[in-house]
Amino acid sequence: MDSSSMLRDYRKGNWTIQETMVLIEAKKMDDERRMKRQGGDGNSSSERGNINKPGELRWKWVEDYCWRHGCLRSQNQCNDKWDNLMRDFKKVREYERRVSEKLLLAQGDDDNIIHQDITKSYWKIERIERKEKNLPTNMLPEIYEALVQVVDKRGQKVLVGTSFNPSTTSMSPTLQQLQIATLPLPPPPPPPNVPYTQPLPTVAQIAIKVNIQIHQQREEERAKEEEEKRVGLVVIIIT
């Protein structure tokens, strides 16, 4: 422990909101500082050694930052508080993720939404109900949002320079299936081209045609009979 730490009178007791926000900002700055060095900004051997320095020294940097901003806590206090914050944050974020999935699955079914307790956001349930669901009872919205920025920024830095697409691969299978299910169906194929055909004759048209044929047959038979009569008459006259 250095001389500056030995002279410090660390504050004890519960953390205030202001102290917690300073700690979150310190972790955010520490992440950015280390990511820049890992990205190649530091070329000296001393800088490269600082990248892999033990966590104890990194938390000493966090403690110094906190002290410069009025948060009079030790590096061990900062480390413990950060672990507790991240544990509570992960529980709330996972719960909110499941709430979003349930709401998507229940779209269009108002009764289903009303009768599912899981669809109630963490921010809308009372402390007693939070405890029953094994959730943190005292997470504040401003603390949660500040942690979201730190965690999301870490994820963005990890993905830099890769072909990873967070908009698709980070999504749960259930949500991907919901998106696929909600895609519009393709339009139905056009009806096949049927060549034009003459309409079928009606019953009346068929009857007229039959009558005409019968009349023609009778006329032919009558003409044939008359022809036979004339031939027979000629034969009689000759004989």
Contacts in CASP RR format, 6 or more apart in sequence:
PFRMAT RR
TARGET T0000
AUTHOR 0000-0000-0000
METHOD contacts of the structure
MODEL  1
MDSSSMLRDYRKGNWTIQETMVLIEAKKMDDERRMKRQGGDGNSSSERGN
INKPGELRWKWVEDYCWRHGCLRSQNQCNDKWDNLMRDFKKVREYERRVS
EKLLLAQGDDDNIIHQDITKSYWKIERIERKEKNLPTNMLPEIYEALVQV
VDKRGQKVLVGTSFNPSTTSMSPTLQQLQIATLPLPPPPPPPNVPYTQPL
PTVAQIAIKVNIQIHQQREEERAKEEEEKRVGLVVIIIT
5 60 0 8 1.000
5 63 0 8 1.000
5 74 0 8 1.000
8 67 0 8 1.000
8 72 0 8 1.000
8 74 0 8 1.000
9 72 0 8 1.000
10 72 0 8 1.000
10 73 0 8 1.000
10 74 0 8 1.000
10 77 0 8 1.000
11 19 0 8 1.000
11 72 0 8 1.000
11 73 0 8 1.000
15 23 0 8 1.000
15 73 0 8 1.000
15 81 0 8 1.000
17 140 0 8 1.000
17 142 0 8 1.000
17 143 0 8 1.000
18 71 0 8 1.000
19 66 0 8 1.000
19 70 0 8 1.000
19 71 0 8 1.000
19 73 0 8 1.000
20 81 0 8 1.000
20 85 0 8 1.000
20 143 0 8 1.000
21 142 0 8 1.000
21 143 0 8 1.000
21 146 0 8 1.000
22 65 0 8 1.000
22 66 0 8 1.000
22 69 0 8 1.000
22 70 0 8 1.000
22 71 0 8 1.000
23 62 0 8 1.000
23 66 0 8 1.000
23 71 0 8 1.000
23 73 0 8 1.000
23 78 0 8 1.000
23 81 0 8 1.000
23 82 0 8 1.000
23 85 0 8 1.000
24 85 0 8 1.000
24 143 0 8 1.000
24 146 0 8 1.000
24 147 0 8 1.000
24 150 0 8 1.000
25 65 0 8 1.000
25 69 0 8 1.000
25 146 0 8 1.000
26 62 0 8 1.000
26 65 0 8 1.000
26 66 0 8 1.000
26 69 0 8 1.000
26 71 0 8 1.000
26 78 0 8 1.000
27 62 0 8 1.000
27 82 0 8 1.000
27 150 0 8 1.000
28 149 0 8 1.000
28 150 0 8 1.000
28 153 0 8 1.000
29 65 0 8 1.000
30 58 0 8 1.000
30 61 0 8 1.000
30 62 0 8 1.000
30 65 0 8 1.000
31 150 0 8 1.000
31 153 0 8 1.000
31 154 0 8 1.000
31 157 0 8 1.000
32 153 0 8 1.000
33 61 0 8 1.000
34 51 0 8 1.000
34 58 0 8 1.000
35 157 0 8 1.000
36 42 0 8 1.000
37 47 0 8 1.000
37 48 0 8 1.000
37 50 0 8 1.000
37 51 0 8 1.000
38 51 0 8 1.000
42 48 0 8 1.000
56 75 0 8 1.000
59 75 0 8 1.000
59 76 0 8 1.000
59 78 0 8 1.000
59 79 0 8 1.000
60 75 0 8 1.000
62 75 0 8 1.000
62 78 0 8 1.000
62 79 0 8 1.000
63 73 0 8 1.000
63 74 0 8 1.000
63 75 0 8 1.000
63 78 0 8 1.000
66 72 0 8 1.000
66 73 0 8 1.000
66 78 0 8 1.000
73 81 0 8 1.000
85 143 0 8 1.000
85 147 0 8 1.000
86 147 0 8 1.000
88 136 0 8 1.000
88 139 0 8 1.000
89 139 0 8 1.000
89 144 0 8 1.000
89 147 0 8 1.000
89 151 0 8 1.000
91 134 0 8 1.000
91 135 0 8 1.000
91 136 0 8 1.000
92 122 0 8 1.000
92 135 0 8 1.000
92 136 0 8 1.000
92 139 0 8 1.000
92 144 0 8 1.000
93 148 0 8 1.000
95 122 0 8 1.000
95 133 0 8 1.000
95 135 0 8 1.000
96 121 0 8 1.000
96 122 0 8 1.000
97 172 0 8 1.000
98 118 0 8 1.000
99 118 0 8 1.000
99 119 0 8 1.000
99 120 0 8 1.000
99 121 0 8 1.000
99 122 0 8 1.000
101 172 0 8 1.000
101 174 0 8 1.000
101 175 0 8 1.000
102 116 0 8 1.000
102 118 0 8 1.000
102 119 0 8 1.000
103 113 0 8 1.000
103 119 0 8 1.000
104 174 0 8 1.000
104 175 0 8 1.000
104 178 0 8 1.000
105 174 0 8 1.000
105 178 0 8 1.000
106 112 0 8 1.000
106 113 0 8 1.000
106 116 0 8 1.000
106 119 0 8 1.000
113 119 0 8 1.000
122 130 0 8 1.000
122 135 0 8 1.000
122 139 0 8 1.000
123 141 0 8 1.000
125 133 0 8 1.000
127 137 0 8 1.000
127 138 0 8 1.000
130 136 0 8 1.000
130 137 0 8 1.000
131 137 0 8 1.000
159 166 0 8 1.000
168 176 0 8 1.000
171 179 0 8 1.000
201 209 0 8 1.000
END
